[in-house]
Amino acid sequence: MNVLVVEDNESVTSMLEMFFIKEGIRGEFVHDGNEGYKRYKEGGWDVIILDWMLPGMDGVSICRKIRDEGSQVPVIMLTAKDSESDQVLGLELGADDYVTKPFSPLALMARIRAVVRRYQGDKNSGSQDVATSDFMISKETREVLLNGEPLTNLTPKEFELLYYLSRHPRQVFSREQLLERVWGYDFYGDERTVDVHIKRLRNKIGSKEKPYLHTVWGVGYKFDETAAGDEG
């Protein structure tokens, strides 16, 4: 496994370097954001770990540029910020996960393995398109057509959430289930992350009369093209 770590705290990088050697992971450690972005462009990474605050270019900007270029390489954010808004911002920009400092190397390793396993599974699964009355969704190309018109403003997590729910029409999923199945592990953060993503996704794909994503009060959420809007 090839891991690019962009982190300016030498004690953190020293700890990770020793742990990676023990785990048989090839780690490359960069302490500047601009240099980290250049190393990312070289390619060949299985996962990229970005510190939130970096000299040169911060981790949030690097993550945004990676996703704007269409790359789906797994990204994990390291951050001392622990507010819900900061966590959601990282995920909205396309990060697959975040780890709040201070952290255990074992906990980070579990996150690395989870995001890489999910990414490899996506690549090996082949084309699994979704076709509904209103939607055409391609897992392979990550394209979404709504009534024949392309949707180009979905974040990676919004796409994955829509894809998963649309593959199981009218089936109700709890927040816990969605966090586990869309994020790929038992989520350690706030379950309201799901609510935020559902709200933003609903605003992008639907209307008050036809939201597509419906709240089942006290249970969770479902995808249903046939039900009228009652979400308010």
C-alpha positions as MATLAB code, in Angstrom:
seq = 'MNVLVVEDNESVTSMLEMFFIKEGIRGEFVHDGNEGYKRYKEGGWDVIILDWMLPGMDGVSICRKIRDEGSQVPVIMLTAKDSESDQVLGLELGADDYVTKPFSPLALMARIRAVVRRYQGDKNSGSQDVATSDFMISKETREVLLNGEPLTNLTPKEFELLYYLSRHPRQVFSREQLLERVWGYDFYGDERTVDVHIKRLRNKIGSKEKPYLHTVWGVGYKFDETAAGDEG';
ca = [
       0.000    0.000    0.000;
       1.361    3.415   -0.999;
       0.276    6.242    1.299;
       1.026    9.934    0.821;
       1.006   11.848    4.113;
       0.992   15.652    3.953;
       1.537   16.758    7.557;
       3.800   19.482    8.960;
       3.968   18.159   12.539;
       7.212   16.192   12.755;
       6.175   14.246   15.858;
       3.050   13.023   14.044;
       4.981   12.046   10.914;
       7.675   10.277   12.975;
       5.006    8.265   14.789;
       3.276    7.336   11.523;
       6.542    6.466    9.800;
       7.448    3.949   12.516;
       3.951    2.498   12.479;
       3.861    2.216    8.685;
       7.185    0.347    8.679;
       5.765   -2.080   11.225;
       2.637   -2.563    9.103;
       4.542   -2.967    5.819;
       3.155    0.253    4.322;
       5.174    2.457    1.982;
       4.675    5.955    3.315;
       5.835    9.195    1.726;
       5.883   12.169    4.079;
       5.673   15.776    2.911;
       5.547   18.801    5.210;
       4.345   21.517    2.816;
       0.993   21.757    1.072;
       2.318   22.868   -2.306;
       4.887   20.074   -2.348;
       2.213   17.622   -1.195;
      -0.003   18.554   -4.127;
       2.925   18.051   -6.521;
       3.585   14.604   -5.057;
      -0.103   13.701   -5.414;
       0.116   14.559   -9.126;
       2.819   11.913   -9.562;
       0.093    9.305   -8.988;
       0.234    5.758   -7.740;
      -1.233    6.436   -4.291;
      -3.677    4.103   -2.579;
      -4.708    6.753   -0.067;
      -3.779   10.354    0.732;
      -3.706   11.693    4.289;
      -3.954   15.487    4.555;
      -3.511   17.700    7.567;
      -6.155   20.413    7.712;
      -3.677   23.244    8.382;
      -0.505   23.264    6.260;
       2.063   25.817    5.094;
       1.835   26.720    1.417;
      -1.553   25.185    0.643;
      -3.931   23.892    3.305;
      -5.368   20.397    3.242;
      -8.866   21.605    2.437;
      -7.621   23.317   -0.733;
      -5.636   20.233   -1.762;
      -8.690   18.026   -1.268;
     -10.843   20.391   -3.309;
      -8.324   20.414   -6.167;
      -8.049   16.611   -6.127;
     -11.804   16.214   -6.470;
     -12.159   19.038   -9.009;
      -9.737   17.091  -11.211;
     -12.003   14.046  -11.050;
      -9.713   11.831   -8.968;
     -11.461    9.396   -6.630;
      -8.326    8.392   -4.684;
      -9.314    8.006   -1.004;
      -8.573   11.081    1.118;
      -8.446   11.166    4.917;
      -8.232   14.521    6.686;
      -6.252   14.962    9.906;
      -7.598   17.844   11.920;
      -7.462   19.422   15.329;
     -10.849   20.931   14.523;
     -13.672   18.915   16.043;
     -16.775   21.005   15.416;
     -19.558   19.457   13.365;
     -19.341   22.207   10.735;
     -15.646   21.527   10.158;
     -16.210   17.794    9.869;
     -19.063   18.245    7.418;
     -17.024   20.748    5.375;
     -14.252   18.204    4.906;
     -16.706   15.532    3.809;
     -18.570   17.943    1.531;
     -15.323   18.814   -0.249;
     -14.816   15.158   -1.055;
     -12.799   13.722    1.835;
     -13.678   10.096    2.522;
     -13.007   10.363    6.231;
     -11.501   12.565    8.925;
      -9.508   11.792   12.061;
      -9.371   14.263   14.939;
      -6.075   14.847   16.704;
      -4.786   13.413   18.953;
      -5.407    9.988   17.449;
      -4.248    6.411   17.813;
      -2.211    4.943   14.920;
      -4.368    1.821   15.198;
      -7.525    3.900   14.741;
      -6.022    5.649   11.708;
      -4.973    2.284   10.279;
      -8.540    1.030   10.577;
      -9.777    4.078    8.672;
      -7.113    3.640    5.977;
      -8.024    0.012    5.422;
     -11.744    0.821    5.343;
     -11.525    3.553    2.699;
      -9.052    1.591    0.550;
     -11.193   -1.553    0.763;
     -14.265    0.385   -0.339;
     -12.363    2.136   -3.143;
     -10.932   -1.128   -4.455;
     -14.369   -2.713   -4.246;
     -15.832    0.114   -6.317;
     -13.152   -0.293   -8.992;
     -13.585   -4.056   -9.177;
     -17.364   -4.111   -9.150;
     -17.692   -3.146  -12.815;
     -20.601   -1.175  -14.202;
     -23.690   -1.268  -11.994;
     -25.911    1.383  -13.526;
     -29.166    2.491  -11.960;
     -32.095    3.241  -14.250;
     -35.330    4.606  -12.798;
     -38.192    6.599  -14.264;
     -36.329    9.870  -13.754;
     -32.686    8.907  -13.133;
     -29.809    7.300  -14.995;
     -26.823    6.789  -12.699;
     -23.516    5.263  -13.767;
     -21.317    3.890  -10.995;
     -18.384    3.498  -13.365;
     -18.364    7.032  -14.775;
     -20.094    8.617  -11.752;
     -22.503   10.435  -14.056;
     -26.088   11.287  -13.101;
     -28.885   12.182  -15.506;
     -32.141   13.542  -14.074;
     -34.911   13.563  -16.673;
     -32.191   13.448  -19.321;
     -30.251   16.423  -17.949;
     -26.795   15.917  -16.369;
     -26.272   16.751  -12.704;
     -22.735   18.032  -12.361;
     -22.795   19.646   -8.906;
     -22.884   16.550   -6.684;
     -20.043   15.965   -4.248;
     -18.560   12.436   -4.099;
     -20.491   11.609   -0.939;
     -23.734   12.990   -2.358;
     -23.283   10.794   -5.420;
     -22.618    7.707   -3.304;
     -25.614    8.421   -1.096;
     -27.939    8.895   -4.076;
     -26.519    5.816   -5.788;
     -26.995    3.616   -2.748;
     -30.524    4.781   -1.952;
     -31.659    4.621   -5.590;
     -30.444    1.025   -5.845;
     -32.861    0.172   -3.020;
     -36.035    2.129   -3.901;
     -38.609    2.540   -1.119;
     -36.380    0.697    1.356;
     -35.916    2.654    4.574;
     -32.409    2.998    6.020;
     -31.494    4.353    9.419;
     -28.764    6.947    9.814;
     -26.513    4.294   11.312;
     -27.011    2.020    8.298;
     -26.294    4.803    5.829;
     -23.149    5.865    7.670;
     -21.881    2.313    7.671;
     -22.797    1.441    4.081;
     -22.065    4.717    2.305;
     -19.021    5.733    4.337;
     -17.909    2.101    4.517;
     -17.448    1.602    8.247;
     -19.076    2.213   11.603;
     -18.942    6.001   11.709;
     -17.469    7.565   14.841;
     -18.840   11.040   14.252;
     -22.200   12.700   14.601;
     -25.154   11.006   12.885;
     -26.408   14.438   11.878;
     -23.833   14.268    9.073;
     -26.407   12.141    7.240;
     -29.105   14.760    7.782;
     -26.862   17.457    6.300;
     -26.055   15.372    3.220;
     -29.701   14.382    2.695;
     -30.839   18.008    2.931;
     -28.250   19.259    0.442;
     -28.816   16.365   -1.926;
     -32.577   16.866   -1.791;
     -32.122   20.542   -2.661;
     -30.021   19.602   -5.703;
     -32.149   16.835   -7.180;
     -35.732   17.473   -6.149;
     -38.451   19.922   -5.285;
     -40.923   20.347   -2.457;
     -43.521   18.503   -4.523;
     -41.125   15.725   -5.582;
     -38.132   15.491   -3.259;
     -37.167   11.889   -4.213;
     -35.519   11.479   -0.802;
     -38.112   11.048    1.933;
     -37.894   11.158    5.691;
     -39.541    8.299    7.535;
     -39.949    9.867   10.934;
     -38.310    7.979   13.762;
     -36.683    5.518   11.348;
     -34.558    7.094    8.612;
     -34.618    7.871    4.903;
     -35.703    6.277    1.633;
     -35.587    6.927   -2.117;
     -39.051    6.965   -3.707;
     -40.003    8.554   -7.025;
     -43.680    7.768   -6.633;
     -44.399    9.461   -3.300;
     -45.486   13.079   -3.096;
     -43.427   15.589   -1.168;
     -44.171   16.116    2.485;
     -40.772   17.217    3.761;
     -41.544   20.901    4.267;
];
